[in-house]
Amino acid sequence: MKRLASIILIWLPLFSGGQITVDGDCSEASWRILALVNTTGTPNSGFGSNNTLGVIKYHSNATTLFIAITGNVDANNNIVLFIDNVSYSGRGPNKLGANMSSVFNSVFKTTSASCPTGGSNPSEPNGLSGAVMDAGFDADYGFAINKGNTSTDVYMDAVRFSNYLNDPLPTPAYLAGPTYVGNCNQSGGTASYPISISGWNSGSSQISFAWQNGYDAATAQNKGIEISIPYNFLPGVALGHQMRFFALITNADGFASNVCVPGDPNTIGNAGSASNLGCSFNLSTITNSGKDIFYTDPLMALPLSFLGFKSRWEGEKVRLDWSVAEQGEANYFYIERSSDGIQHERIGTVAARDQGSTSSYSFIDPYPKSGRNFYRIAAQKRSGVVLHSHALSIDNQRISLISLYPNPTTDKLFIRMGDARNQPCSWSIFSETGQQVLTGQIAVSQPLESILLPPSLPSGTYRISLASEGKSASRSFQVRR
């Protein structure tokens, strides 16, 4: 029997010590992380790397709920957020929707080719309407955010589910929606809309939201969608109520990917290899130990978790970027390198900073080894326990430790290379305009080789490029006559 989440969010202004700016970048320290996307092994990416989620964050004050979901979608795909108010009976346990025949096609319900009826799909229009939720979650409100195949705009649809206890239908219909709320731009501009949706509350209050492009799990993990929702926009909600949240990525017809927060729909034990959830999925049947609860359990303190880890070249050096959800739990980060992915050596240490719920770090490896370099981060908790990130690799097809002298020079250039000994090495010298002015070959049979520069080479700045056994390097130098 699946474990049920036992600690749920009390909807109170518990974390109202800071001000939230709705601009699509949830970097304020007053945000609290509720749940993380799967970060074990290779993250799920059923719709491709441009469709990814990071975290769900929460903040509240006396009148308003703030929710942030970091990540990105492309084309006409959706980030769909479901909210369960424990004190209100909406869709009913284990349901995300049913009986949608009177509602226009949307991510919540469709009759399109993506989700045809028949087979394992229900005879009713399905999309998300036929999906079965994990036990203990009763969807009351839903919000779908997509770019509508544009490079400028983000659109929001909303739905309120009926009270299944009071609805006379055998399978309750939606009470209100799906309804188009409005749109914002993709660069952080805030859009606000009055609450005038039939079946919801109406009045002067407004729902506001903003989107910011550029999400990256390692270097820009705070970007995505931010929403502020006045409590009176959510019928049945009052201070002191208990809430749960769940988010996932779908296409425009409600065909679901394998990317969701929280939980991991992988059913074969290896993260990243699960197929997409598809139409009318059933989360309650998934068994993926420790990661098969598909709604937030937010007041449980989050353990130290890696959100992203990336590497890239900066000149002849390797730059490592990583981010963590640490809640002040980390003490140090040790950077480890390996040539075989098995035996690692420590090459650096970075002290942890208490920056709130998330922190970003970087490290430069000035002397990567020749060939393949494997890197991983070892996070030491304040308790002394060490947690490792996943490993990544980068190929060094460069000639290392090249040095030139004298620089500036007059007639001779001495070259020292670290790992091209006893291998033929071709060289070319280029002017500042990129024109090749000299070329030749040296044997590199000694630690130090030299190139004689002809008297006809005028004063100026040049670049020498060397290539040996598939590796290359280049350096600038000056000639002064």
C-alpha positions in Angstrom: 0.0 0.0 0.0 1.4 3.4 -1.0 2.6 5.7 1.7 0.4 8.8 2.2 1.9 12.2 2.8 1.1 13.0 6.4 2.2 16.7 6.8 0.4 19.2 4.7 0.6 22.9 4.2 -1.5 25.0 6.7 -2.7 28.0 4.7 -1.6 30.7 7.0 0.7 33.7 6.5 3.6 31.8 8.2 6.3 33.1 5.8 5.2 36.7 5.3 8.4 38.3 6.5 9.4 39.4 3.0 7.8 41.1 0.0 7.3 39.1 -3.2 7.6 40.8 -6.6 5.6 39.0 -9.3 8.1 39.2 -12.2 8.8 35.6 -13.2 12.0 35.4 -11.1 11.4 33.8 -7.7 14.8 34.6 -6.1 13.4 36.4 -3.0 14.5 34.7 0.2 10.9 34.7 1.6 9.9 32.0 -1.0 9.8 28.4 0.5 10.4 25.4 -1.7 7.5 22.9 -1.4 8.7 20.2 -3.9 11.4 19.4 -6.3 11.3 17.7 -9.7 13.1 14.3 -10.0 16.8 15.0 -9.6 18.1 11.4 -9.4 20.2 10.3 -12.3 19.0 11.8 -15.6 16.0 14.0 -15.1 12.8 13.0 -17.0 12.5 14.9 -20.3 9.7 13.2 -22.2 8.9 16.3 -24.2 12.6 17.2 -24.8 15.0 19.4 -22.9 13.0 22.6 -23.6 10.2 21.3 -21.4 11.4 20.9 -17.9 10.4 21.8 -14.3 12.4 22.7 -11.3 10.5 23.4 -8.1 7.2 24.6 -6.7 7.6 27.5 -4.3 5.1 29.0 -1.8 4.6 32.3 0.0 1.5 33.9 1.7 0.3 36.9 3.5 -3.0 37.8 5.2 -4.9 38.2 1.9 -2.9 36.5 -0.9 -1.4 33.2 -1.9 1.8 33.3 -4.0 2.9 30.3 -6.1 6.0 29.9 -8.3 6.8 27.0 -10.6 10.3 27.2 -12.1 11.0 25.7 -15.5 10.2 26.1 -19.2 7.9 24.9 -21.9 8.0 25.4 -25.7 5.5 25.3 -28.6 2.0 25.0 -27.2 2.8 22.8 -24.3 1.5 23.6 -20.8 2.6 23.8 -17.2 -0.5 22.7 -15.4 -0.9 23.4 -11.6 -3.6 21.7 -9.5 -4.6 22.9 -6.0 -6.4 20.9 -3.4 -8.0 22.7 -0.5 -8.6 20.0 2.1 -11.6 21.9 3.5 -13.4 21.9 0.1 -14.7 18.9 -1.8 -14.0 19.4 -5.5 -13.2 16.8 -8.1 -13.3 14.0 -5.6 -10.5 11.7 -4.4 -8.4 10.1 -7.1 -9.9 12.3 -9.9 -8.6 15.1 -12.0 -11.8 15.4 -14.0 -14.7 13.6 -15.5 -17.8 14.1 -17.8 -16.5 17.1 -19.8 -18.9 16.9 -22.7 -20.2 20.4 -22.2 -16.8 22.1 -22.1 -14.8 23.3 -25.0 -11.6 21.6 -26.0 -8.6 22.5 -23.8 -5.7 21.0 -21.9 -8.3 19.8 -19.3 -10.5 18.0 -21.9 -10.1 17.1 -25.5 -11.5 15.0 -28.3 -8.4 15.5 -30.5 -6.2 12.9 -32.1 -3.7 13.2 -29.1 -6.2 11.6 -26.8 -8.8 9.6 -28.8 -11.5 7.7 -27.0 -11.6 4.0 -27.0 -9.1 1.4 -25.9 -7.8 2.2 -22.4 -9.1 5.7 -22.6 -12.6 6.5 -21.3 -15.5 7.0 -23.8 -16.0 10.5 -22.5 -13.7 13.2 -23.9 -10.5 12.8 -21.9 -7.2 14.7 -22.0 -6.7 15.3 -18.3 -10.4 14.7 -17.6 -9.9 10.9 -17.4 -6.8 11.0 -15.3 -6.7 9.4 -11.9 -4.8 11.1 -9.1 -2.9 9.7 -6.2 -4.9 8.8 -3.1 -5.5 11.7 -0.8 -5.6 14.5 -3.5 -8.9 16.1 -4.4 -8.4 18.7 -7.1 -10.3 21.9 -6.6 -8.7 24.4 -8.9 -6.5 24.1 -12.0 -4.3 26.6 -13.9 -2.7 25.9 -17.3 0.1 28.2 -18.6 1.4 28.0 -22.1 3.2 30.1 -24.8 0.7 29.4 -27.6 3.4 28.8 -30.1 4.6 32.4 -29.8 8.0 33.9 -28.8 6.4 36.9 -27.0 3.4 35.8 -24.9 2.3 33.5 -22.2 -1.4 32.5 -21.7 -3.3 31.3 -18.7 -6.5 29.2 -18.5 -8.3 28.4 -15.2 -10.9 25.9 -14.0 -12.8 25.4 -10.8 -14.1 21.9 -10.0 -17.5 21.3 -8.7 -18.3 20.0 -5.2 -18.7 16.3 -5.8 -20.6 15.8 -2.5 -23.3 18.2 -3.5 -23.4 17.6 -7.2 -26.3 15.4 -8.3 -24.5 14.1 -11.3 -23.1 10.6 -11.0 -19.8 12.0 -12.3 -19.6 15.7 -11.4 -18.9 18.2 -14.1 -16.7 21.2 -13.9 -18.3 24.0 -12.0 -16.6 26.9 -13.9 -14.3 26.9 -16.9 -12.0 26.1 -18.4 -11.9 29.9 -18.8 -9.2 32.0 -20.5 -7.8 34.4 -17.8 -5.4 36.5 -19.8 -1.8 36.8 -21.0 1.5 38.3 -20.1 4.8 38.6 -21.9 7.8 36.2 -21.7 10.2 38.7 -20.2 8.9 39.3 -16.7 6.1 41.8 -17.3 3.3 41.4 -14.7 -0.3 41.1 -16.0 -3.3 41.4 -13.7 -6.9 40.6 -14.4 -10.1 41.3 -12.5 -12.0 38.3 -11.1 -15.1 38.1 -13.3 -15.4 34.4 -14.1 -18.8 32.9 -13.8 -19.0 30.4 -11.0 -16.0 32.1 -9.2 -16.0 35.1 -7.0 -16.1 38.5 -8.6 -15.1 41.9 -7.4 -12.2 44.3 -7.3 -9.5 41.7 -6.6 -7.2 40.6 -9.4 -5.1 37.5 -10.2 -1.6 38.5 -11.3 1.1 36.5 -13.0 4.4 36.9 -14.8 6.7 34.7 -16.8 10.5 35.0 -17.4 12.4 33.0 -20.0 15.9 31.6 -19.4 15.4 28.8 -16.8 18.5 26.7 -16.3 18.6 24.2 -13.4 22.3 25.1 -12.7 22.7 28.8 -13.4 19.2 30.4 -13.6 17.0 28.1 -11.4 14.6 30.8 -10.2 13.0 31.6 -13.6 9.5 30.5 -14.7 6.0 31.4 -13.7 4.9 33.4 -10.6 1.2 33.7 -9.7 -0.4 35.8 -6.9 -4.0 34.7 -6.1 -6.2 36.5 -3.6 -7.9 34.1 -1.3 -11.3 35.4 -2.4 -10.5 34.2 -5.9 -10.6 30.6 -4.6 -14.1 29.9 -3.3 -14.1 27.8 -0.1 -10.6 29.0 1.0 -10.0 30.6 4.3 -7.1 31.2 6.6 -6.2 28.0 8.5 -7.2 25.7 5.7 -4.8 23.0 4.5 -3.5 22.9 0.9 -1.7 20.5 -1.4 -0.2 21.2 -4.9 0.8 19.2 -7.9 2.2 20.4 -11.3 3.0 18.6 -14.6 3.8 19.3 -18.2 1.2 18.4 -20.9 0.7 19.1 -24.6 -2.2 21.3 -25.7 -4.6 18.4 -25.6 -3.8 17.2 -22.1 -1.4 14.4 -23.2 0.9 14.3 -20.2 4.7 14.1 -20.2 6.7 12.3 -17.5 7.8 15.6 -16.0 6.0 16.6 -12.8 6.5 18.1 -9.3 6.5 16.3 -7.0 6.8 12.6 -7.7 8.5 10.6 -10.4 6.3 8.5 -12.8 9.1 6.2 -13.7 7.9 2.6 -13.2 11.1 0.6 -13.9 13.5 2.1 -11.3 15.8 4.2 -13.5 14.9 7.9 -13.5 14.9 9.4 -17.0 13.8 6.2 -18.8 10.1 6.3 -18.1 7.7 6.8 -21.0 5.2 9.7 -20.9 2.1 9.4 -18.8 -0.1 10.0 -21.9 -3.9 10.4 -21.8 -6.1 9.5 -18.8 -3.2 8.3 -16.8 -3.4 6.7 -13.3 -0.9 8.0 -10.8 -2.3 5.8 -8.0 -1.0 2.6 -9.6 2.6 3.8 -10.0 5.1 2.2 -7.6 8.5 4.0 -7.5 9.7 3.8 -4.0 10.1 7.1 -2.2 9.1 9.1 -5.3 5.5 7.9 -5.9 3.6 10.6 -3.9 2.3 13.1 -6.5 1.4 16.0 -4.3 3.3 18.3 -2.0 4.2 17.5 1.6 5.6 21.0 2.2 6.1 21.5 6.0 8.5 18.5 6.1 11.9 20.1 6.0 13.5 19.5 2.6 16.9 17.7 2.7 19.9 19.1 0.9 19.2 18.4 -2.8 21.1 19.2 -6.0 18.9 21.1 -8.5 21.4 21.3 -11.4 25.0 20.7 -12.4 26.6 21.8 -15.6 30.1 22.2 -17.1 31.5 24.4 -19.9 34.8 25.6 -21.3 36.1 29.1 -20.5 39.2 29.4 -22.6 41.5 26.7 -21.5 39.7 26.2 -18.2 36.6 24.2 -17.2 33.8 26.1 -15.4 31.4 24.1 -13.2 28.1 25.5 -12.1 25.7 23.9 -9.7 22.7 24.9 -7.6 21.1 23.3 -4.5 18.1 23.5 -2.3 19.8 23.5 1.0 17.8 25.4 3.7 21.1 26.2 5.3 22.0 22.5 5.7 25.2 22.5 3.6 28.6 23.3 5.1 31.1 22.8 2.3 31.1 21.7 -1.3 34.1 19.6 -2.5 34.9 19.5 -6.2 36.1 16.1 -7.3 37.6 15.1 -10.6 38.4 11.7 -12.2 39.9 10.4 -15.4 37.9 7.1 -15.4 34.7 8.0 -13.5 35.7 5.7 -10.6 38.6 7.1 -8.7 38.1 10.7 -7.8 40.5 13.3 -6.5 39.5 16.5 -4.7 40.6 19.6 -6.6 38.8 22.4 -4.7 36.5 23.5 -1.9 33.7 26.0 -1.9 32.1 27.2 1.3 28.3 27.0 1.5 26.2 30.2 1.9 22.9 30.4 3.6 20.9 32.2 0.8 17.4 31.0 1.7 15.8 28.0 -0.1 18.2 27.8 -3.1 21.8 28.7 -3.7 24.0 28.7 -6.8 27.8 28.1 -6.9 30.6 27.9 -9.4 34.2 26.6 -9.6 37.0 26.9 -12.2 39.3 24.0 -12.9 42.3 25.8 -14.3 44.2 22.7 -15.3 41.8 20.0 -16.8 43.6 16.8 -17.7 44.0 15.6 -21.2 41.3 13.4 -22.5 38.0 12.9 -20.6 37.5 14.6 -17.3 34.7 13.4 -14.9 33.4 15.9 -12.3 31.1 15.6 -9.3 30.3 17.7 -6.3 30.4 16.3 -2.8 28.2 18.3 -0.4 29.1 18.0 3.2 26.2 18.6 5.5 26.6 20.3 8.9 26.0 16.9 10.4 29.1 15.6 8.7 27.2 13.4 6.2 28.4 13.8 2.6 26.0 13.8 -0.4 27.3 13.5 -4.0 25.8 15.1 -7.1 25.5 13.0 -10.3 28.7 12.9 -12.3 29.2 14.7 -15.7 32.1 14.6 -18.1 33.8 16.9 -20.5 36.4 16.0 -23.2 39.6 17.9 -23.2 40.9 17.8 -26.8 43.3 20.6 -26.2 47.0 20.8 -25.8 47.5 21.7 -22.2 49.9 24.0 -20.4 51.1 25.8 -23.6 53.4 28.8 -22.9 55.2 31.1 -25.2 58.2 33.3 -24.5 59.7 35.8 -24.9 56.5 37.7 -25.4 56.9 40.2 -27.0 59.6 38.7 -29.2 61.9 39.9 -32.0 63.0 37.0 -34.1 62.4 33.7 -32.2 59.4 32.2 -30.4 59.9 29.4 -27.8 57.1 27.0 -27.2 56.5 24.7 -24.2 53.6 22.2 -24.3 52.5 19.9 -21.5 51.1 16.8 -23.2 52.2 16.7 -26.9 55.7 15.3 -26.4 57.1 13.2 -29.2 54.2 13.9 -31.4 54.3 15.8 -34.7 52.7 19.2 -34.2 51.7 21.6 -37.0 51.5 25.3 -36.4 50.1 28.4 -38.1 50.5 32.0 -37.3 47.7 34.5 -38.1 47.6 38.3 -38.2 45.1 40.4 -36.2 42.8 40.3 -39.3 42.8 36.5 -39.3 45.1 36.1 -42.3 47.5 33.2 -42.2 51.1 34.5 -42.5 53.3 31.5 -41.6 52.9 27.8 -41.2 55.1 24.8 -40.4 55.7 21.7 -38.3 57.7 20.9 -35.2 58.5 17.4 -33.8 58.1 18.4 -30.1 60.9 16.0 -29.2 62.2 18.2 -26.5 60.4 20.0 -23.6 61.1 23.3 -25.4 60.8 24.0 -29.1 61.4 27.1 -31.1 60.2 28.8 -34.2 62.3 31.3 -36.1 60.4 34.4 -37.3 61.6 35.8 -40.6 62.7 39.5 -40.7 59.9 40.2 -43.1 57.3 39.7 -40.4 56.4 43.2 -39.3 55.7 44.4 -35.7 52.2 43.6 -34.5 50.0 41.2 -32.6 49.7 37.7 -33.9 48.1 34.4 -32.8 49.8 31.0 -33.1 47.6 27.9 -33.4 48.9 24.4 -32.9 47.4 21.0 -33.6 48.7 17.6 -32.5 47.0 14.2 -32.5 43.5 15.7 -32.7 44.2 18.3 -30.0 44.6 22.0 -30.4 45.7 25.1 -28.7 46.3 28.8 -29.5 48.0 31.8 -27.9 48.5 35.4 -28.8 51.9 37.0 -28.9 53.5 40.3 -30.1 56.4 41.0 -32.5 58.5 44.1 -31.9 61.2 45.0 -34.4 
